[in-house]
Amino acid sequence: MPLEPGLLVRHPDRPEWGVGQVQSVAGPRVTVNFEHAGKLLINTATVTLDILDAP
């Protein structure tokens, strides 16, 4: 499933960041707003974010 704004994700190596919501996608650069880490730029060429099921 491709990443798109609004999806809920987790960073597999940083569970302490909590759930994040995808804000924008520009190629491999994805901006995610995490519960406990704030807004971060993730390079999906090196990290595969875990997509969470919708509630």
N, C-alpha and C positions, 0 to 999 in steps of 0.2 A: 504494500500500500504506500503510495507516495505521500510525503509530508505536505500538509497544506495548513494555512492559518486556521486556528480554532481547535486543532487536534490537541488532545491531552497526551503527554509523553513523560517518560522517566529517562534519566541518564543512567545507563547500566553500571557505570563505575562510581557514581555519586548519589547513592540512595538518600543521603542526608539532605540533598537539595529539594526533595519532595516532588510533587507533581508539577509539571510545567505545561504551559499552553503555548503552542506555536504562534508567534506573532507575524513572522514573514519568512519567505523562502526565496533565496536568490542563488540558484545553482546549488552547490554543496554547502552554502552558508545559510544557516537557519537561526533566526533569533527566537529564543524561547524565554518566557517569563516564568521562572521557577518560584514555588511557594517560599522557600527558605534561602534562596541565593539571588533572587532578583532576575533582571533581564541579562541574558548571556548570549553570546554568539557562538554557535556550535558548528564545527566543520564536520559535516556528515561523510566526508571522504575518509575520515579517520575514526569516527564514532557512529555506531548505529543506535539511534534512540529507540527505546521500547515504546510502541504505540499502545495506549491503554484503551480498553473497550469503553464505549459510551455507557453512562449509567442507565 
